[in-house]
Amino acid sequence: MFSLVVQMEVRPGRREEFLTGMAANAEASVRDEPGCLRFDVCSVADDPDRFVLYELFTDAEAFAAHKASPHFARWRQIAEQVLARQVNTPGELLVTHTSEESA
């Protein structure tokens, strides 16, 4: 499985705009893309303008389909306005253990 960890820093005063756009992107990704298995958005303690995303896809092709989706294009338009910095770290899921409840 293809994994992606994304570190993001939002411009001051743009947090709510970021959260609204990111929530729409994450929801549509899981709902509309069969290859998107997980899309978590996490805040960073003690810094309201920093976030970490964890995305999990069936494979690299599913991630490529994600990047070609209409909702991702809408997100990128928002991202250009709200993000100060973004670092993507792609990888492969090797081991997982979970006991989940819906957030």
N, C-alpha and C positions, 0 to 999 in steps of 0.2 A: 504494500500500500504506500502511496505517495503522501508524505506529510509536509506541512509548511508551518513554520513559526514566524510570525511577523511582529516586529517591535515598531510601535508608532508613537510619535510625539505630535500632539495637536497644538496648533497655534493658540496663544492665549485668547480667551473669549470665544473660542469656536467649539468647545466641548459638546454642547447640546446638538449642534449641527452635525458634528462627527457621529455622535451616538445614534441620531435619527437615521442618517445615511447608512451607517454600518449595520444597524439592526435590520434595515430593509434588505441590504445585500446578503447578510447571513441567512435571513429567513427564506428569501427566494432561492438561494443556493441549495439549501437542504430540501426545500419543497420541490423545486423545479429541475434539479440536476440529479439523475439517478446515481451518478458517480461521486457525488459529494456526500460523504458519510457523517461528517462532523464539522461544525463551525462554531468555535467558542471565542468569545470576546471577553477579555479579563482586564480589570483595572490594575494599576500598579500602586501599591501602598505608598502613601505619603506624597503622591504626585498626581493630582487630578487630570493632568494633561498627557499622561503616558498610559499606553495600553499594550497588551500582548494578545495576539490572535493565535489560535491553534486550529488548523484546518486539516482534514483527513479526506483523501480521495482514493478511489479504488486503484488508480494508476495515474501516470503522468498524462495520458491522453484525456482522462477525466478532468484533470486540472487545466489542460489546454482548452477544453470545452468550456470550463468555468470562465476563463479569461476572455472567451469569445461571446459570452452571454450578454443579452441586453441589460440585465440588472448590474452586471459588473461594469459595463460602459457607463451607466448612470452613476455608480459609485466612484469611478475614476474622475468624473467631472466634479463631484463633491470633494474628493481627495485633493485635487489640485488647489482647491480653495482653503481647506482646513488643515492639511498636514504640513508640519515643519520638517519632519524627518520620518523615513521609513526604512527598515532593514528587513529583508526577506531571507529566511534560512530554510531552503528545501531539504528534504531528507526522505527516509524510508522508515516506516513503523516496523520495529523489530520485536518488541515485547509489549503487551498491554495487560493490565489487570484493572478491573473496574467493578464498582458497586455504585451504580448511578441512580439518582432521583432527578426528576425534571427540575430545572432551576426556575 
